[in-house]
Amino acid sequence: MLKVCKLFLMTLSVSCLFSSCTKTTPQLPANKGNVVDKNISNLVEVNQKLAAKEDSILMKFATKTDVKFKKSEIGFWYKVDVPTNGELIKDKNICTLTCTSLSLDMKVIQTEKMQIVIGKKQLVVGLEEGLKLLHKGESATFIIPWYLAYGRNGKGSRIKPYTSIIYQIKLF
């Protein structure tokens, strides 16, 4: 039994020695073959133009509606309707809120009361980022451009593609 173990260990050692001495196969550089696809470039350009046009429309809408609207760094507009000194909303906070969504012509799309966890992507990107600007107990209005809402797909029959949405929010 001892001889078998010694033989096994010697065989293992020799095989490790031979396998470790082989050269690794060189890999191609990561950037080799990165070809700019004209179709993708064109789509990016079209989307940038659409977003710029929407930003212009929303800027006019927001400033005409209420001078208190401010534009966020990522592109949505917001105003705090009822400020409080409550705790600032952060990632992982559980929030209870009422949310009324409206079209830009002020027609109600939906009103609902919900409980969400900030950072779990339970809301559209623009609205979730907007909630992080609020304190518990505050009410606010957000104007979310389509590219931070439901994008080019929309949401069923209620929200058509490329639709910007107004959200009236009350945090509890």
C-alpha positions in Angstrom: 0.0 0.0 0.0 2.9 2.3 0.8 4.5 1.6 -2.6 1.2 2.5 -4.4 1.0 5.8 -2.5 4.6 6.7 -3.3 4.1 5.7 -7.0 1.0 7.8 -7.1 2.7 10.8 -5.6 5.7 10.5 -7.9 3.3 10.3 -11.0 1.4 13.3 -9.7 4.6 15.3 -9.2 6.0 14.5 -12.6 2.7 15.3 -14.3 2.5 18.6 -12.5 6.0 19.4 -13.4 5.4 18.8 -17.1 2.1 20.6 -17.2 3.4 23.7 -15.4 6.3 24.1 -17.9 4.1 24.6 -20.9 3.6 28.1 -22.3 0.2 29.6 -22.1 -1.4 30.4 -25.4 -1.3 34.1 -26.1 -4.7 35.8 -26.3 -5.8 38.5 -28.7 -6.0 42.0 -27.3 -9.4 42.8 -25.9 -9.8 45.8 -28.3 -8.9 43.9 -31.5 -11.9 43.4 -33.7 -13.9 46.3 -32.1 -15.6 47.5 -35.2 -17.9 50.5 -35.2 -21.2 49.4 -36.5 -22.8 52.1 -38.6 -26.3 51.0 -37.7 -25.6 51.3 -34.0 -23.9 54.7 -34.5 -27.0 55.9 -36.4 -29.4 54.6 -33.7 -27.4 56.3 -31.0 -27.5 59.5 -32.9 -31.3 59.3 -33.6 -31.9 58.6 -29.9 -29.8 61.5 -28.8 -31.7 63.8 -31.1 -35.1 62.5 -29.8 -33.9 63.0 -26.2 -32.7 66.5 -27.0 -36.1 67.4 -28.6 -38.0 65.9 -25.6 -35.8 67.9 -23.2 -36.7 71.1 -25.0 -40.4 70.3 -24.9 -40.2 69.4 -21.2 -38.2 72.6 -20.3 -40.9 74.7 -21.9 -43.7 72.7 -20.2 -42.1 72.9 -16.8 -41.2 76.6 -16.9 -44.7 77.4 -18.2 -46.4 75.3 -15.6 -44.5 76.5 -12.5 -41.3 78.5 -12.1 -40.4 76.3 -9.1 -39.5 73.3 -11.3 -35.8 72.4 -11.3 -34.0 70.1 -13.7 -32.1 67.2 -12.1 -28.7 66.1 -13.2 -30.0 63.1 -15.1 -32.8 65.0 -17.0 -36.1 64.9 -15.1 -37.9 68.0 -13.7 -39.2 68.2 -10.2 -40.6 70.5 -7.5 -41.3 69.9 -3.9 -45.0 70.9 -3.3 -45.1 70.3 0.5 -41.6 70.4 2.1 -40.9 68.7 5.5 -37.9 68.3 7.8 -38.2 64.5 7.7 -35.5 62.0 7.0 -34.0 62.1 3.5 -34.9 59.1 1.4 -31.9 56.7 0.7 -31.3 53.4 -0.9 -32.8 50.4 0.9 -35.4 52.7 2.6 -39.0 51.3 2.6 -41.3 54.0 1.4 -45.1 54.2 1.4 -46.4 56.6 -1.1 -49.4 57.6 -3.2 -48.6 58.1 -6.9 -50.7 59.7 -9.5 -49.4 59.5 -13.0 -50.6 61.9 -15.7 -50.0 62.6 -19.3 -48.6 66.0 -20.3 -52.1 67.1 -21.2 -52.9 66.5 -17.5 -55.1 63.4 -18.0 -54.9 60.9 -15.2 -53.3 57.6 -16.3 -53.3 55.9 -12.9 -53.5 56.5 -9.2 -52.2 54.0 -6.7 -50.9 53.6 -3.2 -47.8 51.5 -2.9 -44.9 50.4 -0.7 -41.5 50.1 -2.3 -37.9 49.6 -1.4 -35.6 52.3 -2.8 -33.0 50.7 -5.0 -34.9 47.6 -6.0 -36.0 49.1 -9.3 -39.7 48.8 -8.6 -40.3 52.2 -10.3 -39.1 53.8 -13.5 -35.5 55.1 -13.2 -36.4 58.8 -13.2 -39.0 58.5 -10.5 -36.8 56.3 -8.2 -34.0 58.8 -8.6 -36.4 61.6 -7.9 -37.6 60.1 -4.7 -34.0 60.2 -3.4 -34.2 64.0 -3.5 -37.2 64.0 -1.0 -37.7 63.7 2.7 -40.3 61.5 4.3 -43.7 63.2 4.5 -43.0 65.4 1.5 -45.2 65.8 -1.6 -43.6 66.5 -5.0 -44.3 66.7 -8.7 -42.0 65.1 -11.2 -41.9 65.4 -15.0 -40.1 62.3 -16.2 -39.0 62.2 -19.9 -39.7 59.1 -21.9 -36.1 57.9 -21.8 -36.2 57.8 -18.0 -39.7 56.3 -17.9 -41.0 53.5 -20.2 -38.8 54.4 -23.2 -39.5 53.3 -26.7 -41.7 50.4 -25.5 -44.3 52.1 -23.4 -46.4 50.1 -20.9 -49.3 48.2 -22.3 -52.2 50.2 -23.6 -52.0 52.9 -20.9 -48.6 54.4 -21.7 -47.6 54.7 -25.4 -44.0 54.5 -26.6 -42.0 57.7 -26.2 -44.4 59.1 -23.6 -43.1 61.5 -20.9 -45.1 61.3 -17.6 -46.0 63.6 -14.8 -45.9 62.0 -11.3 -47.6 63.5 -8.3 -46.1 61.9 -5.2 -47.0 62.0 -1.5 -44.6 60.2 0.8 -45.8 58.9 4.2 
